[in-house]
Amino acid sequence: MPTLALIDYGSGNLHSAERALRAASTLCETPMDILVTEDAEAVSRSDRVVLPGVGHYADCAAGLRAVDGMVDALETAVLQRGVPFLGICVGMQLLADRGLEDGETAGLGWVGGEVDRIKAGPGLAIPHMGWNALQIQQDHPVLTGLGDDPHVYFTHSYGMVLSNSDNLAASTEYGAPITAAIAKANIFGTQFHPEKSQRVGLRLLANFLEWEPV
């Protein structure tokens, strides 16, 4: 049975993410051994990888790098072997070159750009919390079948500013455009939380489980 590694590095919404992934596996009838793990060797051998993230960029980056061998394992699985990868919230942000929350912190550098404080419109509070419409920017297998006017759940103060607009998969409006999802080869990421986004989020996770990047 294919294995999905849900990475435990002390900075993720693991329980709800695990439940949602198991529900998505049932929805798409794709048997998947979902392994919540901090074992770098298990990650390097996995068939799919999900990197969650909740909290501050610098804390999450430090937590990920503190797990012995984890960054190397991620690079082996995702960059060398090309397994499908999903980053959620700060797990997506960590793919950038750098983050500017709590000072400047180096990211993984897989997707060009930086993570900076979002620029909300007048009268709109930061953090950006709640349901917003998803504006799909590219025809991507992970974003298919989400229905008309899909809404997803956000909670964040910082967002990804991409160096290359070709990597923008979806956006949302919060008085100004915000990067909602990114895509590059076998890499996909969401600023929103699919595990908290009910039907739309479940469909997206099912799509990810079935996705075979070319």
Summary of the structure (lengths in Angstrom):
residues: 214
radius of gyration: 15.7
end to end distance: 21.3
largest distance: 50.4
contacts: 748
relative contact order: 0.18
helix: 31%
strand: 30%
